[in-house]
């Protein structure tokens, strides 16, 4: 079990982990959209690590463990947010030709691009 103090240490790992995840709407992660590539992560390096530095290998494995914990927290938070949002959600069905009001944001275009 982690404490609040531990969670603060995991914040950077959680943010990094979140930015690695692909969005259902875009099919890309924030890393793939902004710098246009997924970064190499310590966990991906640890899998095929063939170097002689046991310290580097230990760091990569510890990072991998922290990423796992951060992902678990993000998944738990996501489930809680969905449960909360679903309480206030009402199912609505529309037919072709129905008039609806759409809230558009200044940075959103009709074709879905920014």
C-alpha positions in Angstrom: 0.0 0.0 0.0 1.3 3.4 -0.9 1.0 6.5 1.2 0.2 10.1 0.1 3.9 10.8 0.3 4.6 8.0 -2.1 1.9 9.2 -4.5 3.6 12.6 -4.7 6.8 10.9 -5.9 4.8 9.0 -8.5 3.3 12.1 -10.0 6.0 12.6 -12.7 5.8 8.9 -13.6 2.0 9.1 -13.8 2.2 12.2 -16.1 4.8 10.5 -18.3 2.8 7.3 -18.4 -0.4 9.2 -19.3 1.4 10.9 -22.2 2.5 7.5 -23.5 -1.1 6.2 -23.8 -2.8 6.3 -27.2 -6.1 8.2 -27.3 -9.2 6.4 -28.8 -10.2 9.6 -30.6 -6.8 10.3 -32.3 -5.2 6.9 -32.3 -2.0 8.6 -31.1 -0.4 9.4 -27.8 0.5 13.0 -26.8 4.1 12.1 -27.4 3.3 11.0 -31.0 1.4 14.1 -31.7 3.7 16.8 -30.2 7.3 15.6 -30.7 6.0 13.1 -33.3 7.6 10.0 -31.7 7.2 7.7 -28.7 10.2 8.1 -26.4 12.3 5.2 -25.3 11.4 4.4 -21.8 13.5 2.8 -19.1 11.1 -0.1 -19.1 11.4 -0.7 -22.8 15.2 -0.5 -22.5 15.3 -2.9 -19.5 13.6 -5.6 -21.6 16.5 -5.9 -24.0 19.3 -4.5 -21.8 22.6 -6.2 -22.6 24.9 -3.7 -21.0 27.3 -4.3 -18.1 25.9 -1.7 -15.7 23.9 -3.3 -13.0 23.0 0.1 -11.7 21.4 1.1 -15.1 19.5 -2.2 -15.1 18.3 -1.7 -11.5 17.1 1.8 -12.4 15.2 0.6 -15.4 13.5 -2.1 -13.5 12.6 0.2 -10.6 11.2 2.7 -13.2 9.2 -0.1 -14.7 7.7 -1.0 -11.3 6.8 2.7 -10.7 5.1 2.9 -14.1 3.0 -0.1 -13.2 1.9 1.5 -10.0 1.2 4.8 -11.8 -0.9 3.0 -14.4 -2.9 1.2 -11.7 -3.6 4.6 -10.0 -4.7 6.1 -13.4 -6.9 3.2 -14.2 -8.5 3.4 -10.8 -9.1 7.1 -11.2 -10.5 6.6 -14.6 -13.0 4.1 -13.3 -14.1 6.4 -10.5 -14.5 9.3 -13.0 -16.6 7.2 -15.3 -18.8 6.0 -12.5 -19.3 9.6 -11.3 -20.0 10.8 -14.9 -22.4 8.0 -15.6 -24.6 9.0 -12.6 -25.4 12.3 -14.3 -25.6 10.9 -17.9 -28.9 10.5 -19.6 -29.3 8.3 -22.7 -30.5 10.3 -25.7 -31.2 9.1 -29.2 -31.4 11.3 -32.2 -32.7 10.7 -35.7 -31.4 12.1 -38.9 -32.9 15.6 -39.4 -33.3 16.3 -35.6 -32.1 19.8 -34.6 -29.4 19.7 -31.9 -27.3 22.3 -30.2 -23.6 21.7 -30.4 -21.1 23.6 -28.1 -18.0 24.4 -30.2 -14.7 25.5 -28.7 -12.5 28.0 -30.4 -9.7 25.5 -31.0 -12.0 22.8 -32.5 -12.8 22.5 -36.2 -15.7 20.6 -37.7 -13.4 18.1 -39.3 -11.9 17.2 -35.9 -8.5 18.8 -36.5 -7.1 21.5 -34.3 
